[in-house]
Structure formats: C-alpha cells, structure tokens
Amino acid sequence: MDDKYGCYLFLKQFTDKVIPVYALIDNGEFYLLNPAGTLDALFARESKFILKPRKGRGGAGVMLLQVIDNEYYVDGKYVAEFSDTYKRLKNYILNPYIQQHPYAAKIYSNSLNSIRLLTCIQDGEVRIIRAGHRFGVERSGCVDNFSSGGIFTNIDLTTGVIENPVLWDDRRYRKCVVDEHPDTGEKITGVKVPNWERMTSQMMQLHQSIKFIKYVGWDIAITSEDFVIIEANYASDLIGLQLKTPLLVEEGNKKFFSLYR
C-alpha cells in the first residue's frame, strides 16, 4: 500500500470502487496503461486529471492537470506542452479527476474533500476505529490534507454527522475550531455525509475480504451516485483523527494498539 499503483492493482481484485490509474510516469517517460488507447484520445474524452507521486504522504507533489481547448494547465498555470510537465517527474501516476458529491463541493470545490476511515481486524472481525473528513482551503491548493493547511473534522460513526472541524493556525501555532469554512463561509459542523451507513458497511465488507491486513486507513470520496476509494494507507496519520478525542481513551482501541507496540 506504500506504492499507489501497487495499491490500485491489489485492491481492484476485490472491488470496482477504487479510482483507476491511467498512466505511469517513470523518470520523465510517460506510459499509458491502456495499450489500445492514445493520450490524445484520453484528453479528448476527459479534461481534468490528478498527477500524484506513487509514494508520498500529506498531499505533497499532487498536481491538477486540465486540458482546455488543446491547451494544458497545471495547478491553473499554462504550460506549452504536457511533456514539459511529465519530463521533470520521476515516479508518478495519472488518475482521473473525481466529481465529488454536491455537499462536499458546496463547502469547498477546489479540492477533492475526502474521508479518512480507519478500520482494523480485532478478534477476527472488522471494526471501525475512527473516521474524519478533510476539506481543502485556499492555501492548501488542490489537496485537502491537514498537513497542507486543510481542515480536519471528526465524523460520528453512528450518524455520519460531521463534528469539530479544526484548522491549523500557523501564526499562533495552535489548532482552531471552525464551524464554517474560512474561504466559502459554508457550514461544516452538523453536515451529514450522504449514504454513510451503506458506505461504511461496504468498506467493512471489503476489509473482511483482506483481513490478513490488520489495519487500513482508507481515503474515500463520496460522489453523487456512490463512493470511490482514492487509496489505502498502511500507516495512517493519527493527528487529525485525535483532534477531538485521543484514540486510547477507548478500551477497544487501547486493546488493538497494544498488540502492535
């Protein structure tokens, strides 16, 4: 799972909800993974894509690629040729751009606002440890990661309702609870994630099918029709998930983590 392409190849054996990988970029060489397709045909069919490192965390190195009237824009900046961008990249993948559900786009539309769902295998069964929602802000660019300046919230596991949105204040070096998005003014606290019960049920079933993996941090995006898996993380960052309550105050979590100290 440390390799985003390897993670995609692994997960697609068990689910059709994982976001596909269209191409690999290796030391400046571009490899389209559909041997029958062409880059021109891909750009004619779709106009927005995500470029991201095969290995990496915290949204570092992620770029938005747009193709508008046969012209190329990376993170909003014009580039003469797409090759001008990929020839300087060493180990990247190309993903489609995901259209998120209106509830998330209304709060902030310039990033894919994702859910981190942390699941584990405990006493032979899948259990959700905790869940949080991330939202990008103007300074985080096209990513929603808390470490890039985005907002992290808690999600009530029973109801799917968003709680305790937190933004990191660099100037005062402390967390700041924000009920509304600082750039759009849209309410965050109290918003219910659509189809929460169905999504969590299906993710638990998926983890049950790969229960030899004891611990997964899933990155999930809700769409208008369903949900998609962005990627899976073998070692989830726990900072955001503990902004409201430490994980180890819950006995079940204390028991699980004590097994892997």
Contacts in CASP RR format, 6 or more apart in sequence:
PFRMAT RR
TARGET T0000
AUTHOR 0000-0000-0000
METHOD contacts of the structure
MODEL  1
MDDKYGCYLFLKQFTDKVIPVYALIDNGEFYLLNPAGTLDALFARESKFI
LKPRKGRGGAGVMLLQVIDNEYYVDGKYVAEFSDTYKRLKNYILNPYIQQ
HPYAAKIYSNSLNSIRLLTCIQDGEVRIIRAGHRFGVERSGCVDNFSSGG
IFTNIDLTTGVIENPVLWDDRRYRKCVVDEHPDTGEKITGVKVPNWERMT
SQMMQLHQSIKFIKYVGWDIAITSEDFVIIEANYASDLIGLQLKTPLLVE
EGNKKFFSLYR
1 7 0 8 1.000
1 10 0 8 1.000
1 216 0 8 1.000
1 231 0 8 1.000
1 232 0 8 1.000
1 233 0 8 1.000
1 234 0 8 1.000
2 55 0 8 1.000
2 234 0 8 1.000
3 54 0 8 1.000
3 55 0 8 1.000
4 21 0 8 1.000
4 52 0 8 1.000
4 53 0 8 1.000
4 54 0 8 1.000
4 55 0 8 1.000
4 93 0 8 1.000
4 231 0 8 1.000
5 21 0 8 1.000
5 24 0 8 1.000
5 54 0 8 1.000
5 93 0 8 1.000
7 231 0 8 1.000
7 232 0 8 1.000
8 18 0 8 1.000
8 19 0 8 1.000
8 20 0 8 1.000
8 21 0 8 1.000
8 93 0 8 1.000
8 231 0 8 1.000
11 18 0 8 1.000
11 229 0 8 1.000
11 232 0 8 1.000
12 18 0 8 1.000
12 20 0 8 1.000
14 206 0 8 1.000
14 209 0 8 1.000
14 210 0 8 1.000
15 206 0 8 1.000
15 229 0 8 1.000
17 202 0 8 1.000
17 226 0 8 1.000
17 227 0 8 1.000
17 228 0 8 1.000
17 229 0 8 1.000
18 228 0 8 1.000
18 229 0 8 1.000
19 95 0 8 1.000
19 96 0 8 1.000
19 98 0 8 1.000
19 228 0 8 1.000
19 229 0 8 1.000
19 230 0 8 1.000
19 231 0 8 1.000
20 95 0 8 1.000
20 96 0 8 1.000
21 33 0 8 1.000
21 93 0 8 1.000
21 94 0 8 1.000
21 95 0 8 1.000
22 32 0 8 1.000
22 33 0 8 1.000
22 34 0 8 1.000
22 42 0 8 1.000
22 49 0 8 1.000
22 93 0 8 1.000
22 94 0 8 1.000
22 95 0 8 1.000
22 96 0 8 1.000
23 30 0 8 1.000
23 31 0 8 1.000
23 32 0 8 1.000
23 33 0 8 1.000
23 39 0 8 1.000
23 93 0 8 1.000
23 94 0 8 1.000
24 30 0 8 1.000
24 31 0 8 1.000
24 33 0 8 1.000
24 54 0 8 1.000
24 92 0 8 1.000
24 93 0 8 1.000
24 94 0 8 1.000
25 31 0 8 1.000
25 51 0 8 1.000
25 86 0 8 1.000
25 89 0 8 1.000
25 90 0 8 1.000
25 91 0 8 1.000
25 92 0 8 1.000
25 93 0 8 1.000
25 94 0 8 1.000
26 90 0 8 1.000
26 91 0 8 1.000
27 90 0 8 1.000
27 91 0 8 1.000
28 86 0 8 1.000
28 87 0 8 1.000
28 88 0 8 1.000
28 89 0 8 1.000
28 90 0 8 1.000
30 39 0 8 1.000
30 83 0 8 1.000
30 86 0 8 1.000
32 38 0 8 1.000
32 39 0 8 1.000
32 42 0 8 1.000
34 42 0 8 1.000
39 82 0 8 1.000
43 67 0 8 1.000
43 70 0 8 1.000
46 67 0 8 1.000
46 96 0 8 1.000
46 97 0 8 1.000
47 66 0 8 1.000
47 67 0 8 1.000
47 68 0 8 1.000
48 64 0 8 1.000
48 65 0 8 1.000
48 66 0 8 1.000
48 67 0 8 1.000
48 96 0 8 1.000
48 97 0 8 1.000
49 64 0 8 1.000
49 65 0 8 1.000
49 66 0 8 1.000
49 67 0 8 1.000
49 94 0 8 1.000
49 95 0 8 1.000
49 96 0 8 1.000
49 97 0 8 1.000
50 62 0 8 1.000
50 63 0 8 1.000
50 64 0 8 1.000
50 65 0 8 1.000
50 94 0 8 1.000
50 95 0 8 1.000
50 96 0 8 1.000
50 97 0 8 1.000
50 112 0 8 1.000
50 142 0 8 1.000
51 62 0 8 1.000
51 63 0 8 1.000
51 64 0 8 1.000
51 65 0 8 1.000
51 74 0 8 1.000
51 85 0 8 1.000
51 86 0 8 1.000
51 89 0 8 1.000
51 92 0 8 1.000
51 93 0 8 1.000
51 94 0 8 1.000
51 95 0 8 1.000
52 59 0 8 1.000
52 61 0 8 1.000
52 62 0 8 1.000
52 63 0 8 1.000
52 92 0 8 1.000
52 93 0 8 1.000
52 95 0 8 1.000
53 60 0 8 1.000
53 61 0 8 1.000
53 62 0 8 1.000
53 91 0 8 1.000
53 92 0 8 1.000
53 93 0 8 1.000
54 91 0 8 1.000
54 92 0 8 1.000
54 93 0 8 1.000
55 91 0 8 1.000
57 147 0 8 1.000
57 237 0 8 1.000
58 143 0 8 1.000
58 145 0 8 1.000
58 147 0 8 1.000
58 148 0 8 1.000
58 237 0 8 1.000
59 143 0 8 1.000
59 145 0 8 1.000
59 147 0 8 1.000
59 148 0 8 1.000
60 148 0 8 1.000
62 142 0 8 1.000
62 143 0 8 1.000
63 74 0 8 1.000
63 75 0 8 1.000
63 85 0 8 1.000
63 142 0 8 1.000
64 74 0 8 1.000
64 75 0 8 1.000
64 76 0 8 1.000
64 97 0 8 1.000
64 142 0 8 1.000
65 72 0 8 1.000
65 73 0 8 1.000
65 74 0 8 1.000
65 82 0 8 1.000
65 85 0 8 1.000
65 94 0 8 1.000
66 72 0 8 1.000
66 73 0 8 1.000
66 74 0 8 1.000
66 76 0 8 1.000
67 73 0 8 1.000
67 82 0 8 1.000
71 78 0 8 1.000
72 78 0 8 1.000
72 79 0 8 1.000
72 80 0 8 1.000
72 81 0 8 1.000
72 82 0 8 1.000
72 85 0 8 1.000
73 79 0 8 1.000
74 85 0 8 1.000
75 141 0 8 1.000
75 142 0 8 1.000
79 85 0 8 1.000
86 92 0 8 1.000
97 112 0 8 1.000
98 112 0 8 1.000
98 221 0 8 1.000
98 223 0 8 1.000
98 228 0 8 1.000
98 230 0 8 1.000
99 223 0 8 1.000
99 224 0 8 1.000
100 112 0 8 1.000
100 113 0 8 1.000
100 221 0 8 1.000
100 222 0 8 1.000
100 223 0 8 1.000
101 194 0 8 1.000
101 222 0 8 1.000
101 223 0 8 1.000
101 224 0 8 1.000
102 224 0 8 1.000
103 191 0 8 1.000
103 193 0 8 1.000
103 194 0 8 1.000
103 222 0 8 1.000
104 113 0 8 1.000
104 135 0 8 1.000
104 221 0 8 1.000
104 222 0 8 1.000
105 113 0 8 1.000
106 184 0 8 1.000
106 186 0 8 1.000
107 113 0 8 1.000
107 135 0 8 1.000
107 181 0 8 1.000
107 184 0 8 1.000
107 186 0 8 1.000
107 187 0 8 1.000
107 188 0 8 1.000
107 191 0 8 1.000
108 135 0 8 1.000
108 136 0 8 1.000
108 137 0 8 1.000
108 144 0 8 1.000
108 181 0 8 1.000
108 183 0 8 1.000
108 184 0 8 1.000
108 186 0 8 1.000
110 136 0 8 1.000
110 138 0 8 1.000
110 141 0 8 1.000
110 142 0 8 1.000
111 135 0 8 1.000
111 136 0 8 1.000
111 140 0 8 1.000
111 141 0 8 1.000
111 142 0 8 1.000
111 143 0 8 1.000
111 144 0 8 1.000
112 142 0 8 1.000
112 144 0 8 1.000
112 221 0 8 1.000
112 230 0 8 1.000
113 133 0 8 1.000
113 134 0 8 1.000
113 135 0 8 1.000
113 136 0 8 1.000
113 144 0 8 1.000
113 221 0 8 1.000
114 133 0 8 1.000
114 134 0 8 1.000
114 144 0 8 1.000
114 219 0 8 1.000
114 220 0 8 1.000
114 221 0 8 1.000
114 230 0 8 1.000
115 131 0 8 1.000
115 132 0 8 1.000
115 133 0 8 1.000
115 134 0 8 1.000
115 155 0 8 1.000
115 193 0 8 1.000
115 218 0 8 1.000
115 219 0 8 1.000
115 220 0 8 1.000
115 221 0 8 1.000
115 222 0 8 1.000
116 131 0 8 1.000
116 132 0 8 1.000
116 133 0 8 1.000
116 134 0 8 1.000
116 217 0 8 1.000
116 218 0 8 1.000
116 219 0 8 1.000
116 220 0 8 1.000
116 236 0 8 1.000
116 240 0 8 1.000
116 241 0 8 1.000
117 128 0 8 1.000
117 131 0 8 1.000
117 132 0 8 1.000
117 200 0 8 1.000
117 203 0 8 1.000
117 217 0 8 1.000
117 218 0 8 1.000
117 220 0 8 1.000
118 128 0 8 1.000
118 129 0 8 1.000
118 130 0 8 1.000
118 131 0 8 1.000
118 215 0 8 1.000
118 216 0 8 1.000
118 217 0 8 1.000
118 218 0 8 1.000
118 236 0 8 1.000
118 241 0 8 1.000
119 126 0 8 1.000
119 127 0 8 1.000
119 128 0 8 1.000
119 129 0 8 1.000
119 203 0 8 1.000
119 204 0 8 1.000
119 207 0 8 1.000
119 215 0 8 1.000
119 216 0 8 1.000
119 217 0 8 1.000
119 218 0 8 1.000
120 126 0 8 1.000
120 127 0 8 1.000
120 129 0 8 1.000
120 214 0 8 1.000
120 215 0 8 1.000
120 216 0 8 1.000
120 256 0 8 1.000
121 127 0 8 1.000
121 207 0 8 1.000
121 211 0 8 1.000
121 213 0 8 1.000
121 214 0 8 1.000
121 215 0 8 1.000
122 252 0 8 1.000
122 255 0 8 1.000
122 256 0 8 1.000
124 211 0 8 1.000
125 208 0 8 1.000
126 204 0 8 1.000
126 205 0 8 1.000
126 207 0 8 1.000
126 208 0 8 1.000
126 211 0 8 1.000
127 252 0 8 1.000
127 256 0 8 1.000
128 157 0 8 1.000
128 200 0 8 1.000
128 204 0 8 1.000
129 241 0 8 1.000
129 247 0 8 1.000
129 253 0 8 1.000
129 256 0 8 1.000
130 154 0 8 1.000
130 157 0 8 1.000
130 241 0 8 1.000
130 247 0 8 1.000
130 253 0 8 1.000
131 154 0 8 1.000
131 155 0 8 1.000
131 157 0 8 1.000
131 160 0 8 1.000
131 200 0 8 1.000
131 241 0 8 1.000
132 152 0 8 1.000
132 153 0 8 1.000
132 154 0 8 1.000
132 155 0 8 1.000
132 240 0 8 1.000
132 241 0 8 1.000
133 152 0 8 1.000
133 153 0 8 1.000
133 155 0 8 1.000
133 162 0 8 1.000
133 193 0 8 1.000
134 144 0 8 1.000
134 145 0 8 1.000
134 146 0 8 1.000
134 150 0 8 1.000
134 151 0 8 1.000
134 152 0 8 1.000
134 153 0 8 1.000
135 144 0 8 1.000
135 150 0 8 1.000
135 151 0 8 1.000
135 153 0 8 1.000
135 165 0 8 1.000
135 181 0 8 1.000
135 188 0 8 1.000
136 143 0 8 1.000
136 144 0 8 1.000
136 148 0 8 1.000
136 149 0 8 1.000
136 150 0 8 1.000
136 151 0 8 1.000
137 149 0 8 1.000
137 150 0 8 1.000
137 151 0 8 1.000
137 167 0 8 1.000
137 181 0 8 1.000
137 182 0 8 1.000
137 183 0 8 1.000
138 183 0 8 1.000
139 149 0 8 1.000
139 150 0 8 1.000
140 148 0 8 1.000
140 149 0 8 1.000
140 150 0 8 1.000
141 148 0 8 1.000
144 150 0 8 1.000
144 151 0 8 1.000
146 152 0 8 1.000
146 166 0 8 1.000
146 168 0 8 1.000
146 237 0 8 1.000
146 239 0 8 1.000
146 240 0 8 1.000
147 237 0 8 1.000
147 239 0 8 1.000
149 167 0 8 1.000
149 168 0 8 1.000
150 167 0 8 1.000
150 168 0 8 1.000
151 165 0 8 1.000
151 166 0 8 1.000
151 167 0 8 1.000
151 178 0 8 1.000
151 181 0 8 1.000
151 188 0 8 1.000
152 165 0 8 1.000
152 166 0 8 1.000
152 239 0 8 1.000
152 240 0 8 1.000
152 241 0 8 1.000
152 243 0 8 1.000
153 162 0 8 1.000
153 163 0 8 1.000
153 164 0 8 1.000
153 165 0 8 1.000
153 166 0 8 1.000
153 188 0 8 1.000
153 189 0 8 1.000
154 162 0 8 1.000
154 163 0 8 1.000
154 164 0 8 1.000
154 241 0 8 1.000
154 243 0 8 1.000
154 244 0 8 1.000
154 245 0 8 1.000
155 161 0 8 1.000
155 162 0 8 1.000
155 163 0 8 1.000
155 193 0 8 1.000
155 196 0 8 1.000
156 163 0 8 1.000
157 200 0 8 1.000
159 192 0 8 1.000
159 196 0 8 1.000
160 192 0 8 1.000
160 193 0 8 1.000
160 196 0 8 1.000
161 190 0 8 1.000
161 191 0 8 1.000
161 192 0 8 1.000
161 193 0 8 1.000
162 188 0 8 1.000
162 189 0 8 1.000
162 190 0 8 1.000
162 191 0 8 1.000
162 192 0 8 1.000
162 193 0 8 1.000
163 189 0 8 1.000
163 190 0 8 1.000
163 244 0 8 1.000
164 177 0 8 1.000
164 189 0 8 1.000
164 243 0 8 1.000
164 244 0 8 1.000
165 177 0 8 1.000
165 178 0 8 1.000
165 179 0 8 1.000
165 188 0 8 1.000
165 189 0 8 1.000
166 175 0 8 1.000
166 176 0 8 1.000
166 177 0 8 1.000
166 178 0 8 1.000
166 240 0 8 1.000
166 243 0 8 1.000
166 244 0 8 1.000
167 175 0 8 1.000
167 176 0 8 1.000
167 178 0 8 1.000
167 182 0 8 1.000
168 174 0 8 1.000
168 175 0 8 1.000
168 176 0 8 1.000
169 175 0 8 1.000
169 176 0 8 1.000
175 243 0 8 1.000
178 188 0 8 1.000
179 187 0 8 1.000
179 188 0 8 1.000
179 189 0 8 1.000
180 186 0 8 1.000
180 187 0 8 1.000
180 188 0 8 1.000
180 189 0 8 1.000
181 188 0 8 1.000
193 199 0 8 1.000
193 222 0 8 1.000
194 222 0 8 1.000
195 222 0 8 1.000
195 226 0 8 1.000
195 227 0 8 1.000
199 220 0 8 1.000
199 222 0 8 1.000
199 227 0 8 1.000
202 227 0 8 1.000
203 218 0 8 1.000
203 220 0 8 1.000
207 213 0 8 1.000
207 216 0 8 1.000
213 234 0 8 1.000
214 260 0 8 1.000
215 234 0 8 1.000
215 236 0 8 1.000
215 260 0 8 1.000
216 232 0 8 1.000
216 233 0 8 1.000
216 234 0 8 1.000
216 236 0 8 1.000
217 232 0 8 1.000
217 233 0 8 1.000
217 234 0 8 1.000
217 236 0 8 1.000
218 229 0 8 1.000
218 232 0 8 1.000
218 233 0 8 1.000
219 229 0 8 1.000
219 230 0 8 1.000
219 231 0 8 1.000
219 232 0 8 1.000
219 233 0 8 1.000
220 227 0 8 1.000
220 228 0 8 1.000
220 229 0 8 1.000
220 230 0 8 1.000
221 227 0 8 1.000
221 228 0 8 1.000
221 230 0 8 1.000
238 247 0 8 1.000
241 247 0 8 1.000
247 253 0 8 1.000
247 257 0 8 1.000
248 254 0 8 1.000
248 257 0 8 1.000
END
